[in-house]
């Protein structure tokens, strides 16, 4: 069984097999973590992703990491918060399960996730963190390490509060 680790910092600097990108449906870059990953990976990530034809909400696509320390980037499109009545929880869970499924297919052993949908998509942070931690915990048997990489100290504190047994 692998370990689930919570860290605070820049996901683009992690030397893992894969990092997950909270992308928009075009997969061509945007703001927040998506923009940071695209800048750090270099222009080849955008060029490669342009060949993928986009990605629907709740699904994921995999790309080489190019200039990143991570070998792979798994981009997933989270739901926009609409008050909790439009199937957002299922779609957010699907983001994690699709990303983890792609990771298994590529024999990825170490992977990091940002907080998906909690930025401009407006998903409530505690609800999103609970879903993320549940999905990551369920997958630990298949990975050596899964990292919840939080951008802010407040987000990392929330994840640690929700998962005191995490490292």
N, C-alpha and C positions, 0 to 999 in steps of 0.2 A: 504494500500500500504506500502510495506517495504522500508527500507532505503538501499542505496548503499553507502558503505564506502570504502575509499581508505586508506590503511595503508602501512607502510614500515616495514619490519621485517621478522622474521622466521615463516613461515606458520605452522610449526610443533608445535608451542607453543600456537596456538589459541584454546580456549575452545568453540568450536562451534559444532553444530550437525555433520557437515561434512567439510572435506577439500578435495580439488581436487588435484590430482597428475598428473603432466605432465610426463607421463610414456612412456616407449618404448613398442613395441608390445608384448614382452614376459611377461610384468607385473612383472618381477622378480627383479627389481631394476636396477639402473644405476647411472649416474652422476647427478649433479645439484640437483634440487628440488626432483627428484625421489630418489636419493641416500639418501638425508636428511630425507625424509619421511620414507623410509625403515629402516634407522638406528634408528630413533625415535620410530617407531612402534614396533620394535623388530622382531625376526626371524619368528614369527607366521604369519606376513603379507606375507612374501615370500612363506611360506608353503601353506597358504590359496590360494594365487594367482596362485600357480602352478596347482591348481585344476580347474582353470577357462579356460584354453586352449588358453591364449593370448587374444589379442584385436586388431582388425583392425584399421587403421588410420580413425579418425573421429568418432569412437564409444567410449563407456565408459563401465566400469565394476565397481561394488561396492563391497567393502570388509569391514569387521569390522576394527575399528581403533586400536585395541589391546592396546599397551602401550601409545598411543597418548591421549591427552586431548579430541580430537574430537572422536565422537562415530563411525563415518564412514569415509572411504577413497574412493573417487570416482576417479578411474584412467582413464585417457583419453589419446589417442595417437594422437598428433598433426601432421600436415604435415611438411615435410622437404621443406624449401623454394627452389623453382626451377624457380625463376624469375617471378613468377606471371602468368605463362601460363599453369599450369598443374592442375587447379581446387583447388589451395591451399586455396583461400578465402572460398569456399563452405565447404571444409574439416575442416577448423578452426572453422567456424560457427557451424558445425555439432558437434565438440568436446563440445562446450558450451551447445548446445541444448540437446545432449544426456546426459550429466552430469546433467543438470537441470531436465530432464525427470526422471532419476533415483532418484534424490532427491525428486521429487514430489511423486513418487511411495512409498518411505519410509517415507513420511510425515515429511521430513526434513524441518526445518523452518529457520535455519541459516547455511550459507555455505560460504567458502572462496575459491577463485581461485588464482593460481599463473599466471604469464604471460606464456601462453602456446605457445610453438614452437619458442620462441625468443632467447633461449640459443644456444646450439650446432646445433639445427635444422635451425637456421639462418633466421627465419622470421623477416622482418623489424619491429622494435619495434612500431613505430607509427601506421602502418597499423594493426598490431596485437592488439594493445591497443584499437583502434577504433572499431574493430570487437568485442572484449571482452566487452567493455562498452555498445555497442548496444545490444548485446545478454543479458547481465545482466540486463539492464534497462527494456527490454521487459518482463522479468520474475518477476519483483518486486511485482506484484500483488499476486504472489503465495508464497512469502517468507517474513519473518519478517526482515531479514538482509542478504544482499549479500556483501561480502568483496572482493575487489581486493587487494590481498596481494602482494606487490611488494618487491623484494629482495633488490634492491638498491635505494638510495635516488633519483638518476636520473630517474629511472623508475617511482617512486611514483610522482615525479614532472611532468613527461609526462602525467600520468593518470589524475592528478589534472588539468593540462592545458586543456586536452581534455574534462574534466567533471567538470567545476568550481562549478556546483550545488551539486556535491557529497560532502559527509561529510569527 
